[in-house]
Amino acid sequence: MDVVCREKHATRIAMLNTHRLAGTVEVDGLQYDWELRREPRWADAEGWKGMSVALLQKDTQREALLEFPPPKRLMKGLQRGRLQISDAIVARGIRAALLAGWEPESRGKPMVFMVDADGN
């Protein structure tokens, strides 16, 4: 009985971590704060635009923005679903931004990185 309760609690926690709009993740021993900056939306000039997630390493200045593609369901004319932002997607996005040249310790404007739906 106790094991079943723990499994249900772990499942609830995992579900909560999927639908948050901000949080903190650890990547390679460093803490990064993230927050949803823009939900997928329709723009008359450009069509569907995907969500945007802001990243900031703890105690640094330079932000990175991850630009995701619009969900395929919107492109097909289907209704919007729930946003799927997990710590794993954010962590992959952080690694992709770092590999692409983001230097969180430097100063300057936020750097923008296009990623796929999985954060790569």
C-alpha positions in Angstrom: 0.0 0.0 0.0 2.8 2.4 0.9 4.6 1.8 -2.4 1.4 2.6 -4.4 1.0 5.9 -2.6 4.6 6.9 -3.3 4.2 6.0 -7.0 1.1 8.2 -7.2 2.9 11.0 -5.4 5.9 10.7 -7.8 3.5 10.7 -10.8 1.8 13.9 -9.5 5.2 15.6 -9.0 6.3 14.6 -12.5 3.0 16.1 -14.0 3.5 19.3 -12.0 7.0 19.7 -13.4 5.7 19.4 -17.0 3.2 22.2 -16.9 5.1 24.9 -14.9 5.7 28.3 -16.6 9.0 29.0 -14.7 11.6 27.1 -12.7 15.2 26.3 -12.0 17.2 23.5 -13.5 20.7 22.3 -12.9 23.0 21.6 -15.9 26.6 20.5 -15.4 26.6 21.6 -11.8 25.3 25.1 -12.5 21.8 26.5 -11.7 19.7 28.2 -14.4 16.4 30.0 -14.0 13.9 29.8 -16.8 10.5 31.3 -17.6 8.0 31.2 -20.4 8.1 34.5 -22.1 5.6 33.9 -25.0 3.0 31.3 -25.6 2.4 30.1 -29.2 0.4 32.8 -31.0 -0.8 33.9 -34.4 1.0 36.9 -36.0 -0.6 38.3 -39.2 2.7 39.0 -40.9 4.4 35.7 -40.0 1.7 33.2 -39.3 2.1 30.9 -36.2 5.0 31.7 -33.9 6.1 29.2 -31.3 6.7 29.7 -27.6 9.8 31.5 -26.2 11.6 30.6 -23.0 14.1 32.9 -21.3 17.2 31.4 -19.6 19.5 33.0 -17.0 22.4 31.3 -15.2 22.3 32.1 -11.5 24.4 35.2 -10.5 25.1 36.2 -14.1 23.8 38.9 -16.4 23.3 37.7 -20.0 20.1 36.0 -20.9 19.3 33.6 -23.6 16.0 33.2 -25.4 15.0 29.8 -26.8 12.6 30.1 -29.7 10.6 27.0 -30.3 8.7 26.1 -33.5 4.9 26.4 -33.4 3.2 23.2 -32.4 2.2 21.0 -35.3 -1.4 20.8 -34.1 -1.7 24.6 -34.6 -0.3 24.4 -38.1 -3.0 21.9 -38.9 -5.8 24.1 -37.6 -6.4 22.1 -34.5 -7.1 23.6 -31.1 -4.3 24.6 -28.8 -3.2 22.0 -26.3 -1.5 22.4 -22.9 2.1 23.7 -23.1 4.6 20.9 -22.7 7.6 22.5 -20.9 9.7 20.0 -18.8 13.0 20.4 -17.0 14.5 17.9 -19.6 13.5 20.2 -22.5 14.9 23.2 -20.8 18.1 21.4 -19.9 18.6 20.4 -23.6 17.9 24.0 -24.6 20.5 25.3 -22.2 23.1 22.8 -23.5 22.2 23.7 -27.1 22.5 27.5 -26.4 25.9 27.0 -24.7 27.2 24.9 -27.6 26.0 27.6 -30.0 28.0 30.3 -28.2 26.0 31.6 -25.3 28.3 32.9 -22.6 26.1 33.6 -19.6 29.0 35.4 -17.7 29.4 38.0 -20.5 27.5 41.2 -20.8 25.1 42.3 -23.6 21.7 41.8 -25.1 20.0 38.5 -24.7 21.0 36.0 -27.3 18.3 34.2 -29.3 18.5 30.6 -30.3 16.2 28.6 -32.5 15.6 25.1 -31.1 13.4 22.2 -32.1 10.3 21.0 -30.1 12.6 18.9 -27.9 15.0 21.8 -27.1 17.8 20.6 -29.3 
